[in-house]
Amino acid sequence: MREWGRILRIEEGKGIVQLDSRGTCKSCGMNTYCHSMGTGKRELTLELEGKEYVPGDSVEIETQARSLVTAAFLVFILPLILSIAAYFIMHGLTGRSDIGLAGFFGCFVLSELFVAWIDRSFGRSKFFQPRIVRKIE
């Protein structure tokens, strides 16, 4: 996925980049709400990777598709698969749906805690981080 933004400032070798609003923002029904809440202007802190940038430079930013798919799988699909499996295992062992549901929700909570641990451990790795691809002239 590629996005465009402008470097606002440079701090400690990292650029604070404000992402441009997407083209669909103008026609979106949530546009007014989004901008009034301050979420319409997203900012990222990105490595400059030794390249020379100055505040005001327009840049192209890339997030690898495989990292987006991996993150979506870890956050949404994995907890659901594990929870459904827990339901069937608990229901199969006991023959009771209420214990199966308890297993489902218990596993779902544990899965979300596992996802939070993964985020703390690996979320800042370069695999998941967007990067500046090039300066736009």
N, CA, C and O of each residue as an XYZ file, in Angstrom:
548
protein
N       0.846     -1.164      0.000
C       0.000      0.000      0.000
C       0.900      1.238      0.000
O       1.866      1.326      0.757
N       0.564      2.160     -0.844
C       1.354      3.398     -0.923
C       0.492      4.594     -0.543
O      -0.678      4.696     -0.909
N       1.116      5.487      0.202
C       0.459      6.730      0.609
C       1.451      7.867      0.432
O       2.648      7.647      0.245
N       0.940      9.066      0.494
C       1.786     10.239      0.350
C       1.637     11.106      1.578
O       0.590     11.131      2.226
N       2.708     11.816      1.884
C       2.686     12.684      3.052
C       3.730     13.772      2.949
O       4.470     13.863      1.969
N       3.774     14.597      3.983
C       4.708     15.719      4.038
C       5.451     15.650      5.364
O       4.852     15.432      6.417
N       6.752     15.836      5.296
C       7.563     15.823      6.516
C       7.323     17.124      7.275
O       7.578     18.213      6.761
N       6.830     16.996      8.500
C       6.549     18.172      9.330
C       7.804     18.654     10.041
O       8.117     19.845     10.046
N       8.526     17.692     10.649
C       9.752     18.036     11.374
C      10.627     16.789     11.470
O      10.184     15.665     11.233
N      11.873     17.031     11.823
C      12.829     15.943     11.981
C      13.343     15.980     13.406
O      13.837     17.004     13.879
N      13.219     14.841     14.089
C      13.648     14.726     15.485
C      14.480     13.464     15.655
O      14.010     12.364     15.365
N      15.694     13.615     16.117
C      16.578     12.492     16.429
C      16.725     11.523     15.255
O      16.685     10.307     15.440
N      16.893     12.055     14.074
C      17.111     11.220     12.893
C      15.859     10.566     12.341
O      15.940      9.745     11.427
N      14.709     10.916     12.881
C      13.444     10.370     12.398
C      12.572     11.506     11.906
O      12.608     12.616     12.436
N      11.792     11.210     10.885
C      10.905     12.222     10.332
C       9.482     12.039     10.829
O       8.952     10.928     10.843
N       8.875     13.140     11.235
C       7.459     13.133     11.594
C       6.715     13.494     10.311
O       6.816     14.614      9.810
N       5.958     12.508      9.783
C       5.305     12.668      8.488
C       3.803     12.743      8.687
O       3.203     11.880      9.328
N       3.201     13.790      8.127
C       1.746     13.908      8.158
C       1.225     13.360      6.837
O       1.578     13.851      5.765
N       0.381     12.336      6.928
C      -0.151     11.709      5.732
C      -1.239     12.571      5.129
O      -2.053     13.169      5.833
N      -1.233     12.619      3.802
C      -2.276     13.356      3.103
C      -3.590     12.608      3.248
O      -3.616     11.377      3.285
N      -4.683     13.364      3.331
C      -5.978     12.697      3.379
C      -6.209     12.034      2.032
O      -5.792     12.542      0.991
N      -6.865     10.921      2.072
C      -7.103     10.162      0.853
C      -8.132     10.869     -0.007
O      -8.902     11.690      0.490
N      -8.150     10.559     -1.279
C      -9.078     11.191     -2.212
C     -10.532     10.984     -1.848
O     -11.376     11.823     -2.161
N     -10.835      9.873     -1.188
C     -12.220      9.601     -0.826
C     -12.664     10.389      0.397
O     -13.851     10.403      0.722
N     -11.733     11.046      1.081
C     -12.100     11.827      2.276
C     -13.099     12.926      1.938
O     -13.980     13.234      2.741
N     -12.968     13.516      0.762
C     -13.831     14.634      0.402
C     -15.291     14.225      0.278
O     -16.186     15.012      0.586
N     -15.539     12.995     -0.170
C     -16.912     12.546     -0.377
C     -17.433     11.680      0.773
O     -18.574     11.220      0.736
N     -16.613     11.463      1.776
C     -17.005     10.595      2.889
C     -17.969     11.331      3.823
O     -17.791     12.514      4.111
N     -18.992     10.611      4.289
C     -19.956     11.195      5.207
C     -19.370     11.489      6.578
O     -19.928     12.293      7.325
N     -18.258     10.856      6.922
C     -17.624     11.051      8.226
C     -16.554     12.143      8.188
O     -15.885     12.379      9.194
N     -16.385     12.802      7.063
C     -15.317     13.778      6.882
C     -15.315     14.843      7.978
O     -14.272     15.120      8.571
N     -16.455     15.428      8.243
C     -16.531     16.493      9.239
C     -16.197     15.963     10.624
O     -15.453     16.601     11.368
N     -16.735     14.814     10.973
C     -16.462     14.209     12.277
C     -14.986     13.867     12.417
O     -14.366     14.148     13.443
N     -14.435     13.263     11.382
C     -13.046     12.814     11.405
C     -12.095     14.002     11.638
O     -11.193     13.930     12.473
N     -12.305     15.064     10.910
C     -11.404     16.211     11.037
C     -11.639     16.984     12.326
O     -10.701     17.569     12.867
N     -12.869     17.001     12.832
C     -13.117     17.713     14.091
C     -12.498     16.965     15.270
O     -12.145     17.582     16.275
N     -12.363     15.631     15.155
C     -11.761     14.830     16.219
C     -10.239     14.786     16.095
O      -9.560     14.278     16.987
N      -9.699     15.317     14.993
C      -8.259     15.326     14.822
C      -7.706     14.079     14.170
O      -6.493     13.952     14.007
N      -8.576     13.153     13.794
C      -8.092     11.915     13.180
C      -7.928     12.031     11.678
O      -7.411     11.114     11.040
N      -8.356     13.132     11.110
C      -8.224     13.302      9.670
C      -6.780     13.531      9.249
O      -6.432     13.294      8.092
N      -5.949     13.978     10.150
C      -4.534     14.235      9.862
C      -3.703     13.217     10.625
O      -3.385     13.411     11.798
N      -3.358     12.138      9.952
C      -2.573     11.089     10.596
C      -1.097     11.422     10.505
O      -0.621     11.917      9.484
N      -0.375     11.145     11.585
C       1.070     11.388     11.623
C       1.801     10.102     11.963
O       1.357      9.324     12.808
N       2.922      9.888     11.299
C       3.783      8.736     11.554
C       5.183      9.227     11.858
O       5.608     10.263     11.348
N       5.900      8.488     12.687
C       7.318      8.733     12.919
C       8.064      7.651     12.173
O       7.953      6.472     12.508
N       8.831      8.045     11.154
C       9.494      7.084     10.278
C      10.994      7.312     10.230
O      11.479      8.438     10.341
N      11.714      6.211     10.061
C      13.169      6.267      9.887
C      13.484      6.957      8.568
O      12.814      6.721      7.563
N      14.494      7.801      8.572
C      14.915      8.473      7.346
C      15.952      7.659      6.586
O      16.261      7.967      5.435
N      16.492      6.622      7.221
C      17.431      5.687      6.613
C      18.621      6.375      5.950
O      19.064      5.967      4.876
N      19.131      7.413      6.593
C      20.333      8.087      6.123
C      20.134      9.035      4.950
O      21.096      9.649      4.488
N      18.920      9.164      4.465
C      18.660     10.060      3.342
C      18.410     11.467      3.866
O      17.970     11.659      5.000
N      18.696     12.430      3.028
C      18.545     13.828      3.419
C      17.146     14.340      3.086
O      16.763     14.427      1.919
N      16.406     14.670      4.111
C      15.094     15.276      3.951
C      15.045     16.531      4.797
O      15.759     16.652      5.793
N      14.204     17.455      4.395
C      13.992     18.666      5.176
C      12.487     18.813      5.404
O      11.682     18.315      4.617
N      12.117     19.498      6.482
C      10.688     19.717      6.707
C      10.047     20.390      5.493
O      10.599     21.333      4.925
N       8.885     19.893      5.113
C       8.191     20.402      3.939
C       8.308     19.485      2.734
O       7.539     19.620      1.783
N       9.263     18.546      2.754
C       9.408     17.606      1.642
C       8.188     16.698      1.551
O       7.683     16.215      2.565
N       7.723     16.473      0.335
C       6.661     15.499      0.094
C       7.319     14.150     -0.160
O       8.298     14.053     -0.900
N       6.770     13.109      0.463
C       7.360     11.785      0.352
C       6.285     10.746      0.056
O       5.108     10.928      0.366
N       6.730      9.659     -0.549
C       5.865      8.506     -0.780
C       6.208      7.457      0.272
O       7.380      7.169      0.513
N       5.183      6.890      0.895
C       5.354      5.934      1.987
C       4.754      4.603      1.565
O       3.669      4.551      0.986
N       5.470      3.534      1.861
C       4.996      2.203      1.484
C       4.879      1.311      2.720
O       5.762      1.283      3.577
N       3.776      0.592      2.782
C       3.607     -0.467      3.766
C       3.447     -1.748      2.971
O       2.575     -1.837      2.107
N       4.275     -2.735      3.252
C       4.234     -3.967      2.484
C       2.904     -4.677      2.684
O       2.386     -4.745      3.799
N       2.355     -5.208      1.589
C       1.067     -5.891      1.640
C       1.121     -7.104      2.562
O       0.164     -7.377      3.287
N       2.233     -7.832      2.539
C       2.301     -9.031      3.377
C       2.288     -8.689      4.861
O       1.782     -9.471      5.665
N       2.831     -7.544      5.238
C       2.778     -7.168      6.650
C       1.359     -6.767      7.053
O       0.939     -7.030      8.180
N       0.615     -6.128      6.138
C      -0.780     -5.789      6.431
C      -1.634     -7.044      6.561
O      -2.477     -7.136      7.453
N      -1.417     -8.012      5.672
C      -2.181     -9.263      5.717
C      -1.833    -10.041      6.986
O      -2.719    -10.594      7.638
N      -0.556    -10.085      7.333
C      -0.132    -10.794      8.544
C      -0.752    -10.153      9.782
O      -1.256    -10.853     10.661
N      -0.714     -8.835      9.850
C      -1.288     -8.132     11.001
C      -2.796     -8.370     11.087
O      -3.324     -8.611     12.173
N      -3.488     -8.305      9.955
C      -4.934     -8.545      9.951
C      -5.247     -9.972     10.395
O      -6.196    -10.194     11.148
N      -4.455    -10.936      9.934
C      -4.666    -12.326     10.339
C      -4.471    -12.487     11.845
O      -5.284    -13.120     12.517
N      -3.386    -11.911     12.373
C      -3.098    -12.054     13.798
C      -4.162    -11.402     14.680
O      -4.505    -11.919     15.743
N      -4.675    -10.266     14.227
C      -5.616     -9.517     15.063
C      -7.041    -10.040     14.945
O      -7.757    -10.096     15.944
N      -7.467    -10.425     13.740
C      -8.868    -10.779     13.535
C      -9.122    -12.281     13.371
O     -10.025    -12.826     14.005
N      -8.352    -12.936     12.544
C      -8.653    -14.319     12.177
C      -8.161    -15.325     13.219
O      -8.916    -16.208     13.625
N      -6.909    -15.205     13.654
C      -6.343    -16.173     14.593
C      -7.164    -16.311     15.880
O      -7.463    -17.438     16.275
N      -7.541    -15.213     16.552
C      -8.359    -15.377     17.763
C      -9.701    -16.067     17.489
O     -10.188    -16.841     18.313
N     -10.285    -15.780     16.334
C     -11.561    -16.396     16.000
C     -11.406    -17.894     15.759
O     -12.214    -18.685     16.245
N     -10.371    -18.293     15.010
C     -10.122    -19.713     14.748
C      -9.847    -20.460     16.053
O     -10.406    -21.532     16.286
N      -8.994    -19.900     16.895
C      -8.677    -20.552     18.170
C      -9.905    -20.663     19.073
O     -10.088    -21.669     19.759
N     -10.738    -19.632     19.071
C     -11.935    -19.638     19.918
C     -12.954    -20.659     19.431
O     -13.569    -21.353     20.240
N     -13.137    -20.756     18.127
C     -14.060    -21.759     17.580
C     -13.544    -23.162     17.885
O     -14.313    -24.046     18.259
N     -12.249    -23.356     17.724
C     -11.661    -24.659     18.057
C     -11.876    -24.978     19.539
O     -12.192    -26.116     19.886
N     -11.709    -23.991     20.405
C     -11.911    -24.206     21.842
C     -13.362    -24.588     22.124
O     -13.629    -25.451     22.960
N     -14.293    -23.948     21.429
C     -15.705    -24.301     21.621
C     -15.937    -25.772     21.295
O     -16.527    -26.503     22.090
N     -15.471    -26.205     20.120
C     -15.715    -27.581     19.701
C     -14.995    -28.591     20.592
O     -15.526    -29.669     20.859
N     -13.815    -28.259     21.044
C     -13.092    -29.161     21.948
C     -13.831    -29.281     23.276
O     -14.057    -30.392     23.758
N     -14.206    -28.167     23.866
C     -14.894    -28.185     25.159
C     -16.273    -28.843     25.032
O     -16.677    -29.612     25.905
N     -16.982    -28.545     23.961
C     -18.302    -29.146     23.748
C     -18.166    -30.656     23.508
O     -18.977    -31.448     23.988
N     -17.132    -31.034     22.763
C     -16.902    -32.452     22.499
C     -16.517    -33.227     23.752
O     -16.923    -34.377     23.920
N     -15.748    -32.616     24.617
C     -15.320    -33.295     25.848
C     -16.435    -33.413     26.874
O     -16.533    -34.417     27.579
N     -17.273    -32.392     26.957
C     -18.299    -32.372     28.010
C     -19.701    -32.637     27.492
O     -20.565    -33.073     28.252
N     -19.945    -32.383     26.209
C     -21.294    -32.538     25.672
C     -22.223    -31.409     26.062
O     -23.427    -31.493     25.823
N     -21.697    -30.367     26.650
C     -22.522    -29.233     27.092
C     -22.155    -27.976     26.314
O     -20.981    -27.626     26.188
N     -23.173    -27.309     25.796
C     -22.957    -26.092     25.013
C     -22.493    -24.926     25.890
O     -21.697    -24.095     25.453
N     -22.991    -24.870     27.118
C     -22.609    -23.748     27.976
C     -21.120    -23.794     28.304
O     -20.475    -22.748     28.372
N     -20.571    -24.973     28.505
C     -19.134    -25.081     28.762
C     -18.355    -24.807     27.474
O     -17.261    -24.243     27.508
N     -18.930    -25.212     26.343
C     -18.320    -24.891     25.051
C     -18.238    -23.388     24.834
O     -17.219    -22.875     24.372
N     -19.319    -22.679     25.170
C     -19.318    -21.209     25.047
C     -18.328    -20.572     26.017
O     -17.653    -19.602     25.673
N     -18.243    -21.109     27.211
C     -17.261    -20.587     28.173
C     -15.855    -20.781     27.624
O     -15.005    -19.900     27.750
N     -15.612    -21.942     27.011
C     -14.313    -22.183     26.380
C     -14.051    -21.217     25.239
O     -12.931    -20.736     25.065
N     -15.098    -20.934     24.457
C     -14.972    -19.984     23.350
C     -14.538    -18.617     23.863
O     -13.546    -18.058     23.394
N     -15.282    -18.080     24.825
C     -14.988    -16.733     25.313
C     -13.687    -16.678     26.100
O     -12.946    -15.699     26.014
N     -13.408    -17.728     26.865
C     -12.133    -17.773     27.582
C     -10.956    -17.792     26.623
O      -9.969    -17.085     26.824
N     -11.064    -18.604     25.583
C      -9.983    -18.664     24.589
C      -9.874    -17.352     23.822
O      -8.775    -16.932     23.461
N     -11.020    -16.697     23.571
C     -10.986    -15.430     22.857
C     -10.221    -14.383     23.662
O      -9.404    -13.645     23.111
N     -10.486    -14.320     24.960
C      -9.773    -13.370     25.829
C      -8.283    -13.695     25.850
O      -7.449    -12.798     25.724
N      -7.948    -14.964     26.007
C      -6.536    -15.361     25.993
C      -5.872    -15.061     24.650
O      -4.710    -14.659     24.600
N      -6.612    -15.259     23.575
C      -6.067    -14.961     22.240
C      -5.768    -13.478     22.089
O      -4.743    -13.102     21.521
N      -6.657    -12.640     22.592
C      -6.431    -11.195     22.499
C      -5.244    -10.771     23.357
O      -4.493     -9.873     22.975
N      -5.069    -11.402     24.502
C      -3.882    -11.122     25.314
C      -2.621    -11.566     24.577
O      -1.594    -10.890     24.632
N      -2.699    -12.696     23.893
C      -1.585    -13.179     23.082
C      -1.268    -12.191     21.959
O      -0.099    -11.919     21.685
N      -2.295    -11.656     21.311
C      -2.099    -10.663     20.243
C      -1.439     -9.410     20.818
O      -0.557     -8.832     20.183
N      -1.855     -8.987     22.010
C      -1.239     -7.821     22.647
C       0.232     -8.085     22.939
O       1.067     -7.197     22.764
N       0.555     -9.292     23.382
C       1.960     -9.655     23.635
C       2.756     -9.638     22.334
O       3.881     -9.138     22.305
N       2.188    -10.178     21.262
C       2.863    -10.168     19.959
C       3.117     -8.731     19.515
O       4.189     -8.414     18.999
N       2.124     -7.864     19.718
C       2.282     -6.461     19.329
C       3.411     -5.796     20.105
O       4.218     -5.070     19.526
N       3.472     -6.037     21.405
C       4.551     -5.450     22.213
C       5.907     -6.013     21.834
O       6.905     -5.293     21.838
N       5.949     -7.297     21.505
C       7.219     -7.950     21.197
C       7.714     -7.687     19.781
O       8.901     -7.439     19.566
N       6.798     -7.742     18.817
C       7.204     -7.687     17.413
C       6.598     -6.527     16.639
O       6.959     -6.312     15.482
N       5.695     -5.779     17.243
C       4.979     -4.719     16.532
C       5.869     -3.597     16.027
O       5.515     -2.907     15.071
N       7.004     -3.409     16.651
C       7.905     -2.331     16.234
C       8.985     -2.824     15.272
O       9.872     -2.062     14.884
N       8.907     -4.091     14.892
C       9.920     -4.613     13.973
C       9.739     -3.994     12.590
O       8.655     -3.519     12.250
N      10.777     -4.004     11.820
C      10.748     -3.397     10.495
C       9.742     -4.065      9.580
O       9.274     -3.452      8.621
N       9.400     -5.331      9.865
C       8.440     -6.052      9.040
C       7.084     -5.350      9.005
O       6.431     -5.321      7.962
N       6.656     -4.785     10.137
C       5.346     -4.162     10.223
C       5.379     -2.657      9.987
O       4.321     -2.043      9.854
N       6.545     -2.053      9.931
C       6.646     -0.602      9.848
C       6.601     -0.096      8.410
O       7.249     -0.665      7.531
N       5.842      0.964      8.166
C       5.911      1.611      6.858
C       7.275      2.279      6.689
O       7.967      2.542      7.672
N       7.651      2.547      5.463
C       8.940      3.191      5.219
C       8.790      4.224      4.112
O       7.901      4.140      3.265
N       9.682      5.194      4.150
C       9.699      6.217      3.105
C      10.384      5.611      1.886
O      11.514      5.131      1.973
N       9.696      5.638      0.758
C      10.230      5.050     -0.476
C      11.038      6.082     -1.249
O      12.151      5.810     -1.698
N      10.456      7.282     -1.398
C      11.153      8.293     -2.186
C      10.575      9.671     -1.897
O       9.486      9.829     -1.346
N      11.349     10.633     -2.289
C      10.952     12.041     -2.188
C      10.184     12.394     -3.460
O      10.610     12.047     -4.561
N       9.073     13.071     -3.310
C       8.261     13.475     -4.470
C       8.648     14.898     -4.823
O       8.576     15.807     -3.995
N       9.048     15.067     -6.035
C       9.460     16.417     -6.494
C       8.278     17.227     -6.960
O       8.442     18.374     -7.375
